[in-house]
Amino acid sequence: MSVRVGIGYDSHRLAAGERLIVGGVEIEFERGLAGHSDADVLAHAVTDAILGAAGAGDIGAHFPPDDERWSDADSIELLRRAVAGLDGRVVNVDATVICERPAIGPHREAIEARLAGAVDAPVSVKATTNEGMGAIGRGEGIAVIAVAAFEPAGSIPGHSE
């Protein structure tokens, strides 16, 4: 078995008048994330981690931010499309959401289930703060770091390259 690993990172500003969607789950909060699509910072980092593990570029190459087709797009659907276009399978994903507020813990199970359904693999989501440091610590945005393991089709028993 040959497994490849990829890392994804994303961050978005919190802004008034926007919806807050994290890992495909809408969270009630006084501000949401600003961005070209639905600004789902977690789905974007997971997409980049998987694409990186597969050696398939990054989310911007597949869904360019200057392409109006992706304006207000559902990032879980973008994640599904990215995974469907790969030759192999996602083994697992691990991600850490970094924000001062809102609390991610109460939404963790729903987020993990939504992401796992999109990638057809186990997903673990953790959350931490930035201990009040920097823009994230001041509550100006949310960042995510994600790691994904991917098994190319050529290494799956019964498949050939």
C-alpha positions in Angstrom: 0.0 0.0 0.0 1.3 3.4 -1.0 -0.2 6.3 0.9 0.5 10.0 0.2 0.0 12.8 2.7 -1.1 16.4 2.0 -1.4 19.5 4.1 -4.0 22.2 3.6 -4.4 25.7 5.2 -7.0 28.3 4.8 -8.1 31.5 6.6 -11.0 33.9 6.1 -12.0 37.1 7.7 -15.1 37.3 9.9 -17.5 39.9 8.6 -20.9 41.3 9.6 -23.8 40.2 7.3 -22.2 36.9 6.3 -23.2 33.3 7.2 -20.8 31.3 9.2 -20.4 27.9 7.6 -17.7 25.6 9.0 -17.3 22.1 7.6 -20.6 22.3 5.8 -22.5 23.2 9.0 -24.0 26.6 9.5 -23.3 28.0 12.9 -25.3 30.8 14.5 -22.9 33.7 15.2 -23.0 37.5 14.9 -20.6 37.4 12.0 -19.7 35.0 9.2 -16.8 34.3 6.9 -16.2 36.5 3.9 -15.0 34.9 0.6 -15.8 34.2 -3.0 -17.7 31.0 -2.4 -19.5 30.3 0.9 -16.1 30.9 2.6 -16.1 27.5 4.4 -12.6 27.7 5.7 -12.6 24.1 6.9 -13.9 22.6 3.7 -11.3 24.7 1.8 -8.4 23.5 3.9 -9.6 19.8 3.6 -9.9 20.2 -0.1 -6.3 21.5 -0.4 -5.0 18.7 1.9 -6.6 16.0 -0.3 -5.6 17.6 -3.6 -2.0 18.0 -2.3 -1.9 14.4 -1.2 -3.1 13.3 -4.6 -0.6 15.5 -6.3 -3.4 17.4 -8.0 -2.7 21.0 -7.3 -4.8 23.2 -5.0 -8.4 24.4 -4.7 -7.7 27.6 -6.6 -6.5 25.7 -9.6 -9.7 23.6 -9.7 -12.1 26.4 -8.7 -10.5 29.7 -9.5 -11.7 32.6 -7.3 -12.0 34.9 -10.4 -14.4 32.4 -12.1 -18.0 33.5 -11.4 -19.2 29.9 -11.6 -17.8 29.4 -8.1 -19.3 32.7 -6.6 -21.3 31.7 -3.5 -20.6 28.0 -4.2 -21.3 25.4 -1.6 -17.8 24.4 -0.5 -18.9 20.9 0.5 -20.0 20.4 -3.1 -16.6 21.7 -4.3 -14.9 19.2 -2.0 -17.1 16.4 -3.4 -16.2 17.4 -7.0 -12.5 17.6 -6.2 -12.5 14.1 -4.6 -14.6 12.6 -7.4 -12.0 13.8 -9.9 -9.2 11.9 -8.3 -7.9 8.4 -9.1 -7.7 6.8 -5.7 -9.3 7.1 -2.3 -9.0 9.3 0.7 -7.8 7.3 3.7 -8.5 9.8 6.4 -8.5 13.6 7.2 -7.5 15.4 10.4 -8.1 19.1 10.8 -7.7 21.8 13.5 -9.9 24.9 13.4 -8.3 27.9 15.0 -10.6 30.6 16.4 -11.4 32.5 19.6 -15.2 32.3 19.0 -17.5 30.6 18.3 -17.0 27.4 20.1 -16.6 24.6 17.6 -17.1 21.7 20.1 -20.9 21.7 20.1 -20.9 21.3 16.3 -18.0 18.8 16.0 -20.1 15.7 15.4 -22.2 17.3 12.7 -19.1 18.8 11.0 -17.2 15.5 11.1 -20.2 13.6 9.7 -20.7 16.2 6.9 -17.1 16.1 5.8 -16.8 12.3 6.1 -19.8 12.0 3.8 -18.2 14.3 1.3 -14.9 12.5 1.2 -16.1 8.9 2.0 -13.4 8.5 4.7 -13.0 9.1 8.5 -12.6 12.8 9.4 -11.4 14.1 12.8 -11.9 17.8 13.6 -10.4 19.5 16.6 -10.5 23.2 17.7 -8.2 25.5 19.5 -7.8 29.2 20.1 -4.9 31.4 19.2 -4.5 32.5 22.9 -5.5 36.1 22.0 -2.5 36.5 19.7 -2.7 38.2 16.3 -5.7 38.7 14.0 -7.2 35.3 14.9 -6.7 36.0 18.6 -8.5 39.4 18.2 -11.4 37.5 16.7 -10.9 38.9 13.2 -11.0 35.6 11.4 -10.8 31.8 11.5 -8.0 29.6 10.2 -7.7 25.8 9.6 -4.9 23.4 9.2 -5.8 20.0 7.7 -3.9 16.9 6.9 -5.1 14.2 4.5 -3.9 10.7 3.6 -4.6 9.5 0.1 -4.1 6.2 -1.5 -3.6 6.4 -5.3 -5.6 3.8 -7.3 -2.5 2.0 -8.5 -1.7 0.9 -5.0 -5.2 -0.4 -4.2 -5.3 -4.2 -4.5 -7.1 -5.2 -7.7 -6.3 -1.9 -9.4 -3.5 -1.3 -11.9 -1.8 2.0 -12.8 
